[in-house]
Every structure is written in structure tokens, then in C-alpha cells.
Amino acid sequence: MNIGRWATLLAVYLLSLGCQRQVADKGAPPFRIVATDAGFEAPDRLAAGLRHIVFENHGTEIHEGMLVKLPKGMSAADYVAAVKKGSLFPEGALDYSGLGLTSPGVTAEMWSRVDPGQYIIICWNKGHDKTTPVHSFTVEETGAADDRPPKEDVVMKLFDYRFELDRALRRGVQVIRIETPGPNMHEVDIYRLHEGNTVEDLKRWRKQHEDSPSPAEALGGVLDSHDIDRIVWLRKEFVPGRYVLHCEMPVTNTKLTHADVGMVREIEIK
Ligand SMILES: [Cu+2]
């Protein structure tokens, strides 16, 4: 090979490296979870770090996608067996947030940190935790850069037992940074009320666990984390309407939910 040809090949190689770098800078595609009534479709690997997670409900029922990190020695089957015996928090497993209740046809997205380990995705709506298969995946330390969340428009704080917003949510795309001062674990489901329905209708409907027509559309909020210092970001497009923030976490040692003891808030977006 003459020098000229070698130099050309080298130039082409360097150019292609440059292109690869440009692609890498745009970031990896989001971790995409598709929920159906038969279970979840999602990759079986994810790089550790702050990750952009997209959740699409292709089913006919409301679903959610909670990430749970399993302790060493516990399999997905072990976790599900404990849940079937009635445990909401199988010992040693850590809730790692995820996208909350999401109506059929709705897509939700968030940014949240994942650490190396074995995980499952599980839906707790309407007994799906006992009837619908969980999805297992592995989080690996690959050195991949964090997915950077967009700058927040609003900060939402989850306290015992109320939601605080540092400013009003507006119509259009909003990024909500969600913190949990607690001191208990919390979640926030976001609903848009259908015309003529009230918060009371929604609370009653969530208690019934029946197939009665829903008074609201579930837009996909964020689920709880054992690590309450965790900050997550939610991005959502809002049309004008009446919305409800609702926490369905159980009050310890009771059959009440946080919504029952006041953790529910109606907001209007103009
Ligand atoms: Cu709560």
C-alpha cells in the first residue's frame, strides 16, 4: 500500500470516529417499556446512571411500571411469590420509582437514576402484581454518561401528606422535578378529570377497583423509591383542564392510602 492510499484510509477512519462521537453525544435512546395486558416489553439490559425512561400503555387497562431492585439471592420468582403471599415490600427489595398509573394509549416519560443490579418491572394496579408477569432486566456499570434531564419548569415536593408546587403548572410541555422530603415514601399519580367529574368521583373510583367508567384519564406520574433522597424528573404535555395529584401509598399498618389522609390535590391548568 502506498503512503497516499494509507493516508486516505486513515483520514476516512478518523472521519468515521468523528461521526460516531457525534452520534454518541446525542445520547442513547431512552429505556422504552411497553405495557400490555399480558405483561411488559422492554430491553433486558440498561446502563447504570441517570436514565431517560419512556412508558407506553398499549393495553386496554390502566397499567404502571414500577422498577424494583432485587437483593442478592432473590429471584424475580421469589419476589412475585412474596407478593402473592400479601407482601407489598418483599424484604430487601428496593422500590426504584418508575412511571405511575397510565391509561390505555397514553405515553409517559421520566428521568431517574438506576444502580447496578437485578431489577424487575411490576404493575400494582388492580391486582396485576399477582396476575401479570413481571419483566426482569439487569443494570450494568458501563461507564455510560448520564442522560441529562431537561431544566425543570416546576418543583413538586411530596410531604406527609400533601403535594407542594413552587409555582403553577402551565399548559404545554412542562418538566416537573420531583423531590420527597417525606419523611415517608410517596408517589404521585397525575389525572386529568373528565368533564363533569370531581375529585370525590376519582377517589371513590380508585377505591372500587371495578371496571366502571373512569372519571379521569391517568397520565402517568412517578412511583415511590425507598431512597427518598432520589430526585426524578417527569415531562408531560398539559392541555387546559382540571387535574388531580393523588398518592396511593398505604398508610403503615392500616388499610388507608395517603389519599385517604389528605394526599390528594386538585389543580387547574388554564
Ligand atoms: Cu404519599
Residues whose N, C-alpha, C, O or C-beta is under 5 A from the ligand:
A	BS01	CU	M185 H186 E187 C247 M249 H258 M263
